[in-house]
Amino acid sequence: MSETIIRFNKLKLFGFHGVHEFEKQNGNNFEIDLELFCKIQNSKSTDNLIDTINYEEVYKLILEKFNIKKFNLLEALSDQLAVEILNNFINVLKVKLILRKMNPVKMENLNSVEVEIIKERK
């Protein structure tokens, strides 16, 4: 069985996640890189959107779920986003998600901190 990988690169978001209270109040910039490992063989011959993963729907789901609650940890937020994608897109077999917090507080010489999570359908 072959898989197709669909990638989202550097999706920019603004959110209110972090351990410190001022992060939850003032917010910060985040980026997401996403790889969706998909079983979508029919789309290659049908050229029909119904036979693949609708990128716009994945994008809308991420936007909706990203700020549904304030997370302390990037690890917890990353896991929640990956679970939501697997639960909502049956043809996605595995998700690789990198969540990056830009300009982390109290680390002025650091561009970003990131967490990578890989989650597979059971």
N, C-alpha and C positions, 0 to 999 in steps of 0.2 A: 504494500500500500504506500503510495506517495502522499506527501503532505505539501500543502502550499503555505508559505509564510507571508502574512500581511503585516506590514510595519507602519507604525505611527512614530514620527521622529520629532522630538522636541516640542510636544504639545505644551504650550505655555498657559499656566493657570495662576490665579491669585487665591490664596486661602488663609484660613485662620487656625493653623495646626502648629503645635509645638508644646514643649513642656512648660515654658514660661508664660505667665498670665499676659504679659504685654504682647506675646506672639499671637495669642488668641484674640486680643483686642485690636491690634494694629495690622495683623496679617503679614504675609510674605509672598514672594514669587516662587513658584514651583515649575518644574518641567517633568514631563512624562515621556519616556520612550517605551513603546509597546510592541511586542511581537505576538501575533496570533498564529498558532500552528493549527491549520484547518484541514478538514476533509471536505473538499469541494470539487471533486473530479468532474462532475457534470457541467459546471460553469465553463470549463475549457471548451466544451463542444457546443453548449447551448448559447453562450454569450448572453446569458439572461441574469439579471440582478437577483432574482429569486433563488438562484442556484449557488449563490456565494454569500459572503458576509458583507452586509451593507455598512460601509465605513462610517457613513453619516449616523447610523443608529448606534454604533459603538461610541462614536464621539459624543453624541447626546447623552448616552448612559454615563460616561465618565464625568461630563459636566454636571449632570444631575446628582451623582453620588459623591463627588469630590467634597462638597461642602454640606452634606446632609447632617453631619455632626462634626464637632471639633475633636481631632485626634491628638493625643500627646506624642505618639511615636509614628515615624514614617513607616516602620515595619507593620504596624496595625492597619494603617490607611492603605498601604500597598496590598496587603492580604485581602482587605475588604473589596478593593477595586477588582482584583483578580477573581475573587469568588463571584462577584456580580456579573462579570463578563462570562464566566463559565456557566452560570445559572441562566443567563439570558440568550446565549448563542450556542445552540446545540451542536453546530458543526465545528466549534472551536474545541480542539482536543487538549491544548496546552497553551498557557499564557506565560510569557516572560515580560515582566513589568519592571522598569527602572523609574523610581520616583526620586527626583532631585530637588532639594531645598536650596534655593539660590541665596547667596550672601548670609550664611547662618550667623546668628547673633553671637557676639563676643569672640568672633574669629574673623577679624577684618581683613586678613591676608588670604582668606580661603574663598574661592569662587563658589563652591557648592559642596554639599554632602549628599550622598545618594545611597539608596537601598535598592537592591535587586532581589526580586522574588520570582520563582518559577513554580507554577501550580498546574497540575494535570487533572484532567477529568478522571474520576474514579470509576 
